[in-house]
Amino acid sequence: WLNWIESEFTAVRYFTLDGSDYPSHAAQETAIAGYLRWRNRHPKRHFAVNSKVRRPNYLPNVA
């Protein structure tokens, strides 16, 4: 699971932080928030279609 999350943070870093020199933390926060708003308006589709994560055929190990 962590590897999937890491790829999302890599995208945030690539699109908002790499090669940037924001004058303040507020400007950096605005850029990150803008990217997140864009990403939420354009969700990934057809990602891991046949993955067990989408359609598990097993029961979780819960005590």
PDBQT receptor file of N, H, CA, C and O in Angstrom, charges set to zero:
ATOM      1  N   TRP A   1       0.824  -1.189   0.000  1.00  0.00    +0.000 N 
ATOM      2  CA  TRP A   1       0.000   0.000   0.000  1.00  0.00    +0.000 C 
ATOM      3  C   TRP A   1       0.864   1.247   0.000  1.00  0.00    +0.000 C 
ATOM      4  O   TRP A   1       0.539   2.215  -0.688  1.00  0.00    +0.000 OA
ATOM      5  N   LEU A   2       1.928   1.251   0.735  1.00  0.00    +0.000 N 
ATOM      6  H   LEU A   2       2.191   0.465   1.294  1.00  0.00    +0.000 HD
ATOM      7  CA  LEU A   2       2.746   2.446   0.851  1.00  0.00    +0.000 C 
ATOM      8  C   LEU A   2       3.314   2.868  -0.494  1.00  0.00    +0.000 C 
ATOM      9  O   LEU A   2       3.424   4.064  -0.760  1.00  0.00    +0.000 OA
ATOM     10  N   ASN A   3       3.675   1.926  -1.342  1.00  0.00    +0.000 N 
ATOM     11  H   ASN A   3       3.586   0.954  -1.126  1.00  0.00    +0.000 HD
ATOM     12  CA  ASN A   3       4.232   2.293  -2.638  1.00  0.00    +0.000 C 
ATOM     13  C   ASN A   3       3.235   3.081  -3.477  1.00  0.00    +0.000 C 
ATOM     14  O   ASN A   3       3.650   3.982  -4.207  1.00  0.00    +0.000 OA
ATOM     15  N   TRP A   4       1.947   2.786  -3.408  1.00  0.00    +0.000 N 
ATOM     16  H   TRP A   4       1.610   2.054  -2.815  1.00  0.00    +0.000 HD
ATOM     17  CA  TRP A   4       0.947   3.546  -4.158  1.00  0.00    +0.000 C 
ATOM     18  C   TRP A   4       0.877   4.977  -3.626  1.00  0.00    +0.000 C 
ATOM     19  O   TRP A   4       0.747   5.919  -4.407  1.00  0.00    +0.000 OA
ATOM     20  N   ILE A   5       0.962   5.145  -2.330  1.00  0.00    +0.000 N 
ATOM     21  H   ILE A   5       1.068   4.379  -1.696  1.00  0.00    +0.000 HD
ATOM     22  CA  ILE A   5       0.911   6.474  -1.727  1.00  0.00    +0.000 C 
ATOM     23  C   ILE A   5       2.155   7.263  -2.109  1.00  0.00    +0.000 C 
ATOM     24  O   ILE A   5       2.072   8.458  -2.393  1.00  0.00    +0.000 OA
ATOM     25  N   GLU A   6       3.292   6.608  -2.116  1.00  0.00    +0.000 N 
ATOM     26  H   GLU A   6       3.360   5.637  -1.885  1.00  0.00    +0.000 HD
ATOM     27  CA  GLU A   6       4.529   7.295  -2.477  1.00  0.00    +0.000 C 
ATOM     28  C   GLU A   6       4.461   7.871  -3.877  1.00  0.00    +0.000 C 
ATOM     29  O   GLU A   6       4.989   8.957  -4.116  1.00  0.00    +0.000 OA
ATOM     30  N   SER A   7       3.828   7.178  -4.805  1.00  0.00    +0.000 N 
ATOM     31  H   SER A   7       3.399   6.296  -4.611  1.00  0.00    +0.000 HD
ATOM     32  CA  SER A   7       3.737   7.700  -6.169  1.00  0.00    +0.000 C 
ATOM     33  C   SER A   7       2.885   8.963  -6.220  1.00  0.00    +0.000 C 
ATOM     34  O   SER A   7       3.147   9.845  -7.038  1.00  0.00    +0.000 OA
ATOM     35  N   GLU A   8       1.887   9.066  -5.377  1.00  0.00    +0.000 N 
ATOM     36  H   GLU A   8       1.675   8.349  -4.713  1.00  0.00    +0.000 HD
ATOM     37  CA  GLU A   8       1.072  10.286  -5.339  1.00  0.00    +0.000 C 
ATOM     38  C   GLU A   8       1.891  11.456  -4.809  1.00  0.00    +0.000 C 
ATOM     39  O   GLU A   8       1.787  12.568  -5.329  1.00  0.00    +0.000 OA
ATOM     40  N   PHE A   9       2.699  11.221  -3.786  1.00  0.00    +0.000 N 
ATOM     41  H   PHE A   9       2.783  10.318  -3.364  1.00  0.00    +0.000 HD
ATOM     42  CA  PHE A   9       3.543  12.294  -3.264  1.00  0.00    +0.000 C 
ATOM     43  C   PHE A   9       4.627  12.677  -4.259  1.00  0.00    +0.000 C 
ATOM     44  O   PHE A   9       5.032  13.838  -4.319  1.00  0.00    +0.000 OA
ATOM     45  N   THR A  10       5.097  11.718  -5.036  1.00  0.00    +0.000 N 
ATOM     46  H   THR A  10       4.768  10.775  -4.987  1.00  0.00    +0.000 HD
ATOM     47  CA  THR A  10       6.076  12.018  -6.076  1.00  0.00    +0.000 C 
ATOM     48  C   THR A  10       5.470  12.959  -7.102  1.00  0.00    +0.000 C 
ATOM     49  O   THR A  10       6.137  13.886  -7.560  1.00  0.00    +0.000 OA
ATOM     50  N   ALA A  11       4.221  12.736  -7.468  1.00  0.00    +0.000 N 
ATOM     51  H   ALA A  11       3.679  11.982  -7.095  1.00  0.00    +0.000 HD
ATOM     52  CA  ALA A  11       3.550  13.621  -8.426  1.00  0.00    +0.000 C 
ATOM     53  C   ALA A  11       3.401  15.023  -7.854  1.00  0.00    +0.000 C 
ATOM     54  O   ALA A  11       3.624  16.002  -8.566  1.00  0.00    +0.000 OA
ATOM     55  N   VAL A  12       3.033  15.138  -6.599  1.00  0.00    +0.000 N 
ATOM     56  H   VAL A  12       2.852  14.343  -6.021  1.00  0.00    +0.000 HD
ATOM     57  CA  VAL A  12       2.915  16.462  -5.969  1.00  0.00    +0.000 C 
ATOM     58  C   VAL A  12       4.265  17.165  -6.001  1.00  0.00    +0.000 C 
ATOM     59  O   VAL A  12       4.351  18.342  -6.351  1.00  0.00    +0.000 OA
ATOM     60  N   ARG A  13       5.301  16.452  -5.641  1.00  0.00    +0.000 N 
ATOM     61  H   ARG A  13       5.231  15.496  -5.356  1.00  0.00    +0.000 HD
ATOM     62  CA  ARG A  13       6.636  17.052  -5.638  1.00  0.00    +0.000 C 
ATOM     63  C   ARG A  13       7.057  17.471  -7.044  1.00  0.00    +0.000 C 
ATOM     64  O   ARG A  13       7.597  18.561  -7.232  1.00  0.00    +0.000 OA
ATOM     65  N   TYR A  14       6.812  16.616  -8.026  1.00  0.00    +0.000 N 
ATOM     66  H   TYR A  14       6.373  15.731  -7.873  1.00  0.00    +0.000 HD
ATOM     67  CA  TYR A  14       7.217  16.897  -9.403  1.00  0.00    +0.000 C 
ATOM     68  C   TYR A  14       6.495  18.119  -9.964  1.00  0.00    +0.000 C 
ATOM     69  O   TYR A  14       7.123  18.988 -10.568  1.00  0.00    +0.000 OA
ATOM     70  N   PHE A  15       5.183  18.189  -9.767  1.00  0.00    +0.000 N 
ATOM     71  H   PHE A  15       4.672  17.483  -9.276  1.00  0.00    +0.000 HD
ATOM     72  CA  PHE A  15       4.394  19.253 -10.378  1.00  0.00    +0.000 C 
ATOM     73  C   PHE A  15       4.414  20.564  -9.606  1.00  0.00    +0.000 C 
ATOM     74  O   PHE A  15       4.113  21.608 -10.185  1.00  0.00    +0.000 OA
ATOM     75  N   THR A  16       4.753  20.549  -8.331  1.00  0.00    +0.000 N 
ATOM     76  H   THR A  16       4.998  19.701  -7.861  1.00  0.00    +0.000 HD
ATOM     77  CA  THR A  16       4.674  21.792  -7.563  1.00  0.00    +0.000 C 
ATOM     78  C   THR A  16       5.992  22.244  -6.948  1.00  0.00    +0.000 C 
ATOM     79  O   THR A  16       6.174  23.439  -6.717  1.00  0.00    +0.000 OA
ATOM     80  N   LEU A  17       6.906  21.335  -6.679  1.00  0.00    +0.000 N 
ATOM     81  H   LEU A  17       6.758  20.364  -6.867  1.00  0.00    +0.000 HD
ATOM     82  CA  LEU A  17       8.096  21.723  -5.933  1.00  0.00    +0.000 C 
ATOM     83  C   LEU A  17       9.390  21.680  -6.733  1.00  0.00    +0.000 C 
ATOM     84  O   LEU A  17      10.279  22.499  -6.501  1.00  0.00    +0.000 OA
ATOM     85  N   ASP A  18       9.518  20.744  -7.671  1.00  0.00    +0.000 N 
ATOM     86  H   ASP A  18       8.796  20.078  -7.860  1.00  0.00    +0.000 HD
ATOM     87  CA  ASP A  18      10.772  20.617  -8.416  1.00  0.00    +0.000 C 
ATOM     88  C   ASP A  18      11.043  21.871  -9.246  1.00  0.00    +0.000 C 
ATOM     89  O   ASP A  18      10.179  22.329  -9.995  1.00  0.00    +0.000 OA
ATOM     90  N   GLY A  19      12.230  22.410  -9.108  1.00  0.00    +0.000 N 
ATOM     91  H   GLY A  19      12.931  22.037  -8.500  1.00  0.00    +0.000 HD
ATOM     92  CA  GLY A  19      12.637  23.575  -9.878  1.00  0.00    +0.000 C 
ATOM     93  C   GLY A  19      11.938  24.854  -9.467  1.00  0.00    +0.000 C 
ATOM     94  O   GLY A  19      11.933  25.824 -10.226  1.00  0.00    +0.000 OA
ATOM     95  N   SER A  20      11.356  24.878  -8.296  1.00  0.00    +0.000 N 
ATOM     96  H   SER A  20      11.360  24.091  -7.680  1.00  0.00    +0.000 HD
ATOM     97  CA  SER A  20      10.626  26.069  -7.860  1.00  0.00    +0.000 C 
ATOM     98  C   SER A  20      11.426  26.827  -6.812  1.00  0.00    +0.000 C 
ATOM     99  O   SER A  20      12.299  26.274  -6.143  1.00  0.00    +0.000 OA
ATOM    100  N   ASP A  21      11.106  28.094  -6.690  1.00  0.00    +0.000 N 
ATOM    101  H   ASP A  21      10.397  28.543  -7.234  1.00  0.00    +0.000 HD
ATOM    102  CA  ASP A  21      11.713  28.935  -5.663  1.00  0.00    +0.000 C 
ATOM    103  C   ASP A  21      10.630  29.877  -5.155  1.00  0.00    +0.000 C 
ATOM    104  O   ASP A  21      10.628  31.069  -5.462  1.00  0.00    +0.000 OA
ATOM    105  N   TYR A  22       9.717  29.326  -4.379  1.00  0.00    +0.000 N 
ATOM    106  H   TYR A  22       9.719  28.357  -4.129  1.00  0.00    +0.000 HD
ATOM    107  CA  TYR A  22       8.598  30.121  -3.895  1.00  0.00    +0.000 C 
ATOM    108  C   TYR A  22       9.096  31.158  -2.898  1.00  0.00    +0.000 C 
ATOM    109  O   TYR A  22       9.983  30.872  -2.094  1.00  0.00    +0.000 OA
ATOM    110  N   PRO A  23       8.530  32.362  -2.947  1.00  0.00    +0.000 N 
ATOM    111  CA  PRO A  23       8.991  33.421  -2.047  1.00  0.00    +0.000 C 
ATOM    112  C   PRO A  23       8.567  33.214  -0.595  1.00  0.00    +0.000 C 
ATOM    113  O   PRO A  23       9.141  33.817   0.312  1.00  0.00    +0.000 OA
ATOM    114  N   SER A  24       7.564  32.363  -0.371  1.00  0.00    +0.000 N 
ATOM    115  H   SER A  24       7.097  31.874  -1.107  1.00  0.00    +0.000 HD
ATOM    116  CA  SER A  24       7.091  32.139   0.998  1.00  0.00    +0.000 C 
ATOM    117  C   SER A  24       6.427  30.771   1.094  1.00  0.00    +0.000 C 
ATOM    118  O   SER A  24       6.138  30.123   0.088  1.00  0.00    +0.000 OA
ATOM    119  N   HIS A  25       6.198  30.358   2.319  1.00  0.00    +0.000 N 
ATOM    120  H   HIS A  25       6.433  30.884   3.137  1.00  0.00    +0.000 HD
ATOM    121  CA  HIS A  25       5.487  29.099   2.540  1.00  0.00    +0.000 C 
ATOM    122  C   HIS A  25       4.040  29.219   2.064  1.00  0.00    +0.000 C 
ATOM    123  O   HIS A  25       3.451  28.243   1.600  1.00  0.00    +0.000 OA
ATOM    124  N   ALA A  26       3.474  30.411   2.179  1.00  0.00    +0.000 N 
ATOM    125  H   ALA A  26       3.952  31.205   2.556  1.00  0.00    +0.000 HD
ATOM    126  CA  ALA A  26       2.096  30.614   1.723  1.00  0.00    +0.000 C 
ATOM    127  C   ALA A  26       1.988  30.404   0.214  1.00  0.00    +0.000 C 
ATOM    128  O   ALA A  26       1.022  29.802  -0.255  1.00  0.00    +0.000 OA
ATOM    129  N   ALA A  27       2.959  30.888  -0.545  1.00  0.00    +0.000 N 
ATOM    130  H   ALA A  27       3.743  31.376  -0.164  1.00  0.00    +0.000 HD
ATOM    131  CA  ALA A  27       2.953  30.697  -1.999  1.00  0.00    +0.000 C 
ATOM    132  C   ALA A  27       3.122  29.221  -2.344  1.00  0.00    +0.000 C 
ATOM    133  O   ALA A  27       2.487  28.719  -3.271  1.00  0.00    +0.000 OA
ATOM    134  N   GLN A  28       3.971  28.533  -1.603  1.00  0.00    +0.000 N 
ATOM    135  H   GLN A  28       4.487  28.941  -0.850  1.00  0.00    +0.000 HD
ATOM    136  CA  GLN A  28       4.168  27.095  -1.816  1.00  0.00    +0.000 C 
ATOM    137  C   GLN A  28       2.880  26.341  -1.493  1.00  0.00    +0.000 C 
ATOM    138  O   GLN A  28       2.483  25.435  -2.227  1.00  0.00    +0.000 OA
ATOM    139  N   GLU A  29       2.240  26.714  -0.407  1.00  0.00    +0.000 N 
ATOM    140  H   GLU A  29       2.562  27.449   0.189  1.00  0.00    +0.000 HD
ATOM    141  CA  GLU A  29       0.980  26.076  -0.023  1.00  0.00    +0.000 C 
ATOM    142  C   GLU A  29      -0.094  26.303  -1.089  1.00  0.00    +0.000 C 
ATOM    143  O   GLU A  29      -0.875  25.398  -1.383  1.00  0.00    +0.000 OA
ATOM    144  N   THR A  30      -0.137  27.496  -1.662  1.00  0.00    +0.000 N 
ATOM    145  H   THR A  30       0.497  28.231  -1.423  1.00  0.00    +0.000 HD
ATOM    146  CA  THR A  30      -1.102  27.798  -2.717  1.00  0.00    +0.000 C 
ATOM    147  C   THR A  30      -0.869  26.922  -3.939  1.00  0.00    +0.000 C 
ATOM    148  O   THR A  30      -1.823  26.431  -4.541  1.00  0.00    +0.000 OA
ATOM    149  N   ALA A  31       0.393  26.720  -4.309  1.00  0.00    +0.000 N 
ATOM    150  H   ALA A  31       1.169  27.119  -3.820  1.00  0.00    +0.000 HD
ATOM    151  CA  ALA A  31       0.717  25.881  -5.464  1.00  0.00    +0.000 C 
ATOM    152  C   ALA A  31       0.317  24.429  -5.215  1.00  0.00    +0.000 C 
ATOM    153  O   ALA A  31      -0.246  23.783  -6.099  1.00  0.00    +0.000 OA
ATOM    154  N   ILE A  32       0.598  23.914  -4.034  1.00  0.00    +0.000 N 
ATOM    155  H   ILE A  32       1.054  24.439  -3.315  1.00  0.00    +0.000 HD
ATOM    156  CA  ILE A  32       0.241  22.531  -3.702  1.00  0.00    +0.000 C 
ATOM    157  C   ILE A  32      -1.276  22.374  -3.677  1.00  0.00    +0.000 C 
ATOM    158  O   ILE A  32      -1.805  21.392  -4.199  1.00  0.00    +0.000 OA
ATOM    159  N   ALA A  33      -1.977  23.330  -3.075  1.00  0.00    +0.000 N 
ATOM    160  H   ALA A  33      -1.547  24.127  -2.651  1.00  0.00    +0.000 HD
ATOM    161  CA  ALA A  33      -3.440  23.264  -3.019  1.00  0.00    +0.000 C 
ATOM    162  C   ALA A  33      -4.038  23.322  -4.419  1.00  0.00    +0.000 C 
ATOM    163  O   ALA A  33      -5.012  22.626  -4.706  1.00  0.00    +0.000 OA
ATOM    164  N   GLY A  34      -3.466  24.143  -5.288  1.00  0.00    +0.000 N 
ATOM    165  H   GLY A  34      -2.674  24.708  -5.054  1.00  0.00    +0.000 HD
ATOM    166  CA  GLY A  34      -3.948  24.221  -6.664  1.00  0.00    +0.000 C 
ATOM    167  C   GLY A  34      -3.774  22.905  -7.395  1.00  0.00    +0.000 C 
ATOM    168  O   GLY A  34      -4.668  22.474  -8.124  1.00  0.00    +0.000 OA
ATOM    169  N   TYR A  35      -2.628  22.264  -7.205  1.00  0.00    +0.000 N 
ATOM    170  H   TYR A  35      -1.902  22.614  -6.613  1.00  0.00    +0.000 HD
ATOM    171  CA  TYR A  35      -2.407  20.961  -7.831  1.00  0.00    +0.000 C 
ATOM    172  C   TYR A  35      -3.395  19.927  -7.297  1.00  0.00    +0.000 C 
ATOM    173  O   TYR A  35      -3.955  19.148  -8.069  1.00  0.00    +0.000 OA
ATOM    174  N   LEU A  36      -3.611  19.916  -5.990  1.00  0.00    +0.000 N 
ATOM    175  H   LEU A  36      -3.157  20.548  -5.363  1.00  0.00    +0.000 HD
ATOM    176  CA  LEU A  36      -4.538  18.940  -5.405  1.00  0.00    +0.000 C 
ATOM    177  C   LEU A  36      -5.965  19.161  -5.897  1.00  0.00    +0.000 C 
ATOM    178  O   LEU A  36      -6.690  18.196  -6.142  1.00  0.00    +0.000 OA
ATOM    179  N   ARG A  37      -6.377  20.426  -6.043  1.00  0.00    +0.000 N 
ATOM    180  H   ARG A  37      -5.788  21.209  -5.844  1.00  0.00    +0.000 HD
ATOM    181  CA  ARG A  37      -7.708  20.691  -6.599  1.00  0.00    +0.000 C 
ATOM    182  C   ARG A  37      -7.802  20.171  -8.025  1.00  0.00    +0.000 C 
ATOM    183  O   ARG A  37      -8.804  19.560  -8.397  1.00  0.00    +0.000 OA
ATOM    184  N   TRP A  38      -6.767  20.406  -8.829  1.00  0.00    +0.000 N 
ATOM    185  H   TRP A  38      -5.953  20.902  -8.528  1.00  0.00    +0.000 HD
ATOM    186  CA  TRP A  38      -6.764  19.917 -10.208  1.00  0.00    +0.000 C 
ATOM    187  C   TRP A  38      -6.811  18.388 -10.231  1.00  0.00    +0.000 C 
ATOM    188  O   TRP A  38      -7.575  17.798 -10.995  1.00  0.00    +0.000 OA
ATOM    189  N   ARG A  39      -5.987  17.747  -9.386  1.00  0.00    +0.000 N 
ATOM    190  H   ARG A  39      -5.367  18.227  -8.766  1.00  0.00    +0.000 HD
ATOM    191  CA  ARG A  39      -5.929  16.285  -9.357  1.00  0.00    +0.000 C 
ATOM    192  C   ARG A  39      -7.285  15.694  -8.958  1.00  0.00    +0.000 C 
ATOM    193  O   ARG A  39      -7.700  14.676  -9.511  1.00  0.00    +0.000 OA
ATOM    194  N   ASN A  40      -7.972  16.321  -8.010  1.00  0.00    +0.000 N 
ATOM    195  H   ASN A  40      -7.634  17.148  -7.561  1.00  0.00    +0.000 HD
ATOM    196  CA  ASN A  40      -9.278  15.832  -7.571  1.00  0.00    +0.000 C 
ATOM    197  C   ASN A  40     -10.352  16.020  -8.640  1.00  0.00    +0.000 C 
ATOM    198  O   ASN A  40     -11.304  15.242  -8.699  1.00  0.00    +0.000 OA
ATOM    199  N   ARG A  41     -10.212  17.044  -9.487  1.00  0.00    +0.000 N 
ATOM    200  H   ARG A  41      -9.438  17.676  -9.439  1.00  0.00    +0.000 HD
ATOM    201  CA  ARG A  41     -11.161  17.239 -10.585  1.00  0.00    +0.000 C 
ATOM    202  C   ARG A  41     -10.899  16.280 -11.736  1.00  0.00    +0.000 C 
ATOM    203  O   ARG A  41     -11.788  16.038 -12.552  1.00  0.00    +0.000 OA
ATOM    204  N   HIS A  42      -9.693  15.732 -11.813  1.00  0.00    +0.000 N 
ATOM    205  H   HIS A  42      -8.970  15.929 -11.150  1.00  0.00    +0.000 HD
ATOM    206  CA  HIS A  42      -9.301  14.819 -12.886  1.00  0.00    +0.000 C 
ATOM    207  C   HIS A  42      -8.813  13.496 -12.284  1.00  0.00    +0.000 C 
ATOM    208  O   HIS A  42      -7.618  13.203 -12.335  1.00  0.00    +0.000 OA
ATOM    209  N   PRO A  43      -9.718  12.698 -11.718  1.00  0.00    +0.000 N 
ATOM    210  CA  PRO A  43      -9.288  11.458 -11.061  1.00  0.00    +0.000 C 
ATOM    211  C   PRO A  43      -8.760  10.438 -12.063  1.00  0.00    +0.000 C 
ATOM    212  O   PRO A  43      -9.121  10.449 -13.240  1.00  0.00    +0.000 OA
ATOM    213  N   LYS A  44      -7.911   9.572 -11.574  1.00  0.00    +0.000 N 
ATOM    214  H   LYS A  44      -7.617   9.562 -10.618  1.00  0.00    +0.000 HD
ATOM    215  CA  LYS A  44      -7.412   8.473 -12.399  1.00  0.00    +0.000 C 
ATOM    216  C   LYS A  44      -8.561   7.509 -12.652  1.00  0.00    +0.000 C 
ATOM    217  O   LYS A  44      -9.335   7.197 -11.747  1.00  0.00    +0.000 OA
ATOM    218  N   ARG A  45      -8.662   7.049 -13.869  1.00  0.00    +0.000 N 
ATOM    219  H   ARG A  45      -8.033   7.302 -14.605  1.00  0.00    +0.000 HD
ATOM    220  CA  ARG A  45      -9.700   6.082 -14.226  1.00  0.00    +0.000 C 
ATOM    221  C   ARG A  45      -9.032   4.855 -14.828  1.00  0.00    +0.000 C 
ATOM    222  O   ARG A  45      -7.955   4.945 -15.418  1.00  0.00    +0.000 OA
ATOM    223  N   HIS A  46      -9.678   3.721 -14.674  1.00  0.00    +0.000 N 
ATOM    224  H   HIS A  46     -10.553   3.648 -14.194  1.00  0.00    +0.000 HD
ATOM    225  CA  HIS A  46      -9.165   2.458 -15.221  1.00  0.00    +0.000 C 
ATOM    226  C   HIS A  46      -7.773   2.148 -14.673  1.00  0.00    +0.000 C 
ATOM    227  O   HIS A  46      -6.898   1.695 -15.411  1.00  0.00    +0.000 OA
ATOM    228  N   PHE A  47      -7.571   2.392 -13.387  1.00  0.00    +0.000 N 
ATOM    229  H   PHE A  47      -8.281   2.761 -12.787  1.00  0.00    +0.000 HD
ATOM    230  CA  PHE A  47      -6.297   2.132 -12.736  1.00  0.00    +0.000 C 
ATOM    231  C   PHE A  47      -6.407   0.830 -11.963  1.00  0.00    +0.000 C 
ATOM    232  O   PHE A  47      -7.295   0.675 -11.125  1.00  0.00    +0.000 OA
ATOM    233  N   ALA A  48      -5.521  -0.094 -12.238  1.00  0.00    +0.000 N 
ATOM    234  H   ALA A  48      -4.800   0.032 -12.919  1.00  0.00    +0.000 HD
ATOM    235  CA  ALA A  48      -5.496  -1.394 -11.557  1.00  0.00    +0.000 C 
ATOM    236  C   ALA A  48      -6.849  -2.094 -11.680  1.00  0.00    +0.000 C 
ATOM    237  O   ALA A  48      -7.425  -2.536 -10.687  1.00  0.00    +0.000 OA
ATOM    238  N   VAL A  49      -7.340  -2.185 -12.903  1.00  0.00    +0.000 N 
ATOM    239  H   VAL A  49      -6.871  -1.825 -13.710  1.00  0.00    +0.000 HD
ATOM    240  CA  VAL A  49      -8.681  -2.716 -13.157  1.00  0.00    +0.000 C 
ATOM    241  C   VAL A  49      -8.852  -4.127 -12.619  1.00  0.00    +0.000 C 
ATOM    242  O   VAL A  49      -9.862  -4.416 -11.978  1.00  0.00    +0.000 OA
ATOM    243  N   ASN A  50      -7.909  -5.001 -12.858  1.00  0.00    +0.000 N 
ATOM    244  H   ASN A  50      -7.089  -4.767 -13.379  1.00  0.00    +0.000 HD
ATOM    245  CA  ASN A  50      -8.025  -6.398 -12.426  1.00  0.00    +0.000 C 
ATOM    246  C   ASN A  50      -7.320  -6.682 -11.109  1.00  0.00    +0.000 C 
ATOM    247  O   ASN A  50      -7.076  -7.842 -10.777  1.00  0.00    +0.000 OA
ATOM    248  N   SER A  51      -6.996  -5.660 -10.371  1.00  0.00    +0.000 N 
ATOM    249  H   SER A  51      -7.194  -4.717 -10.641  1.00  0.00    +0.000 HD
ATOM    250  CA  SER A  51      -6.269  -5.825  -9.117  1.00  0.00    +0.000 C 
ATOM    251  C   SER A  51      -7.173  -6.398  -8.024  1.00  0.00    +0.000 C 
ATOM    252  O   SER A  51      -8.370  -6.115  -7.979  1.00  0.00    +0.000 OA
ATOM    253  N   LYS A  52      -6.582  -7.199  -7.154  1.00  0.00    +0.000 N 
ATOM    254  H   LYS A  52      -5.610  -7.429  -7.191  1.00  0.00    +0.000 HD
ATOM    255  CA  LYS A  52      -7.329  -7.737  -6.014  1.00  0.00    +0.000 C 
ATOM    256  C   LYS A  52      -7.721  -6.628  -5.043  1.00  0.00    +0.000 C 
ATOM    257  O   LYS A  52      -8.635  -6.806  -4.237  1.00  0.00    +0.000 OA
ATOM    258  N   VAL A  53      -7.048  -5.504  -5.111  1.00  0.00    +0.000 N 
ATOM    259  H   VAL A  53      -6.306  -5.360  -5.766  1.00  0.00    +0.000 HD
ATOM    260  CA  VAL A  53      -7.410  -4.386  -4.252  1.00  0.00    +0.000 C 
ATOM    261  C   VAL A  53      -8.812  -3.888  -4.616  1.00  0.00    +0.000 C 
ATOM    262  O   VAL A  53      -9.583  -3.488  -3.742  1.00  0.00    +0.000 OA
ATOM    263  N   ARG A  54      -9.132  -3.916  -5.901  1.00  0.00    +0.000 N 
ATOM    264  H   ARG A  54      -8.506  -4.240  -6.611  1.00  0.00    +0.000 HD
ATOM    265  CA  ARG A  54     -10.448  -3.468  -6.363  1.00  0.00    +0.000 C 
ATOM    266  C   ARG A  54     -11.537  -4.501  -6.085  1.00  0.00    +0.000 C 
ATOM    267  O   ARG A  54     -12.648  -4.142  -5.695  1.00  0.00    +0.000 OA
ATOM    268  N   ARG A  55     -11.229  -5.763  -6.279  1.00  0.00    +0.000 N 
ATOM    269  H   ARG A  55     -10.326  -6.054  -6.596  1.00  0.00    +0.000 HD
ATOM    270  CA  ARG A  55     -12.207  -6.841  -6.093  1.00  0.00    +0.000 C 
ATOM    271  C   ARG A  55     -11.560  -7.981  -5.305  1.00  0.00    +0.000 C 
ATOM    272  O   ARG A  55     -11.163  -8.991  -5.886  1.00  0.00    +0.000 OA
ATOM    273  N   PRO A  56     -11.456  -7.822  -3.999  1.00  0.00    +0.000 N 
ATOM    274  CA  PRO A  56     -10.788  -8.867  -3.219  1.00  0.00    +0.000 C 
ATOM    275  C   PRO A  56     -11.600 -10.164  -3.201  1.00  0.00    +0.000 C 
ATOM    276  O   PRO A  56     -12.827 -10.148  -3.104  1.00  0.00    +0.000 OA
ATOM    277  N   ASN A  57     -10.889 -11.271  -3.296  1.00  0.00    +0.000 N 
ATOM    278  H   ASN A  57      -9.892 -11.283  -3.375  1.00  0.00    +0.000 HD
ATOM    279  CA  ASN A  57     -11.546 -12.578  -3.208  1.00  0.00    +0.000 C 
ATOM    280  C   ASN A  57     -11.055 -13.312  -1.959  1.00  0.00    +0.000 C 
ATOM    281  O   ASN A  57     -11.007 -14.541  -1.929  1.00  0.00    +0.000 OA
ATOM    282  N   TYR A  58     -10.701 -12.563  -0.958  1.00  0.00    +0.000 N 
ATOM    283  H   TYR A  58     -10.739 -11.564  -0.982  1.00  0.00    +0.000 HD
ATOM    284  CA  TYR A  58     -10.179 -13.130   0.276  1.00  0.00    +0.000 C 
ATOM    285  C   TYR A  58     -10.777 -12.356   1.448  1.00  0.00    +0.000 C 
ATOM    286  O   TYR A  58     -11.248 -11.230   1.288  1.00  0.00    +0.000 OA
ATOM    287  N   LEU A  59     -10.751 -12.966   2.609  1.00  0.00    +0.000 N 
ATOM    288  H   LEU A  59     -10.369 -13.881   2.739  1.00  0.00    +0.000 HD
ATOM    289  CA  LEU A  59     -11.236 -12.310   3.813  1.00  0.00    +0.000 C 
ATOM    290  C   LEU A  59     -10.058 -11.689   4.556  1.00  0.00    +0.000 C 
ATOM    291  O   LEU A  59      -8.981 -12.284   4.605  1.00  0.00    +0.000 OA
ATOM    292  N   PRO A  60     -10.238 -10.524   5.124  1.00  0.00    +0.000 N 
ATOM    293  CA  PRO A  60      -9.141  -9.919   5.884  1.00  0.00    +0.000 C 
ATOM    294  C   PRO A  60      -8.853 -10.716   7.149  1.00  0.00    +0.000 C 
ATOM    295  O   PRO A  60      -9.753 -11.326   7.728  1.00  0.00    +0.000 OA
ATOM    296  N   ASN A  61      -7.615 -10.708   7.567  1.00  0.00    +0.000 N 
ATOM    297  H   ASN A  61      -6.884 -10.212   7.097  1.00  0.00    +0.000 HD
ATOM    298  CA  ASN A  61      -7.209 -11.400   8.795  1.00  0.00    +0.000 C 
ATOM    299  C   ASN A  61      -7.455 -10.480   9.982  1.00  0.00    +0.000 C 
ATOM    300  O   ASN A  61      -6.577  -9.715  10.383  1.00  0.00    +0.000 OA
ATOM    301  N   VAL A  62      -8.646 -10.562  10.533  1.00  0.00    +0.000 N 
ATOM    302  H   VAL A  62      -9.359 -11.183  10.208  1.00  0.00    +0.000 HD
ATOM    303  CA  VAL A  62      -9.018  -9.720  11.663  1.00  0.00    +0.000 C 
ATOM    304  C   VAL A  62      -9.354 -10.627  12.831  1.00  0.00    +0.000 C 
ATOM    305  O   VAL A  62     -10.137 -11.569  12.702  1.00  0.00    +0.000 OA
ATOM    306  N   ALA A  63      -8.755 -10.332  13.962  1.00  0.00    +0.000 N 
ATOM    307  H   ALA A  63      -8.119  -9.567  14.066  1.00  0.00    +0.000 HD
ATOM    308  CA  ALA A  63      -8.996 -11.174  15.136  1.00  0.00    +0.000 C 
ATOM    309  C   ALA A  63     -10.232 -10.753  15.876  1.00  0.00    +0.000 C 
ATOM    310  O   ALA A  63     -10.581 -11.358  16.890  1.00  0.00    +0.000 OA
TER     311      ALA A  63
